[in-house]
């Protein structure tokens, strides 16, 4: 199964009239998850969320591909800043 890098937010059984709406709903829920947390607590929530979602995906090849893409994006940005 190839890694999905295009917008893939959806909610089974729910129809959206604007394609961006499910992504907006996710972002709102993510922000709410972090509300009133310290920076340390927020980082811990992010780490736990990543591990939970990786367990849900389960495919090690797909996870390695996602990690490589995520790292490449960050390293490229840091290299451009120097």
Secondary structure as the mmCIF struct_conf table of DSSP 4:
data_model
#
loop_
_struct_conf.conf_type_id
_struct_conf.id
_struct_conf.beg_label_comp_id
_struct_conf.beg_label_asym_id
_struct_conf.beg_label_seq_id
_struct_conf.end_label_comp_id
_struct_conf.end_label_asym_id
_struct_conf.end_label_seq_id
HELX_LH_PP_P HELX_LH_PP_P1 UNK A 2 UNK A 4
BEND BEND1 UNK A 6 UNK A 6
TURN_TY1_P TURN_TY1_P1 UNK A 12 UNK A 13
BEND BEND2 UNK A 17 UNK A 18
TURN_TY1_P TURN_TY1_P2 UNK A 19 UNK A 20
HELX_RH_AL_P HELX_RH_AL_P1 UNK A 21 UNK A 34
TURN_TY1_P TURN_TY1_P3 UNK A 35 UNK A 36
HELX_RH_AL_P HELX_RH_AL_P2 UNK A 39 UNK A 57
HELX_RH_AL_P HELX_RH_AL_P3 UNK A 60 UNK A 81
#
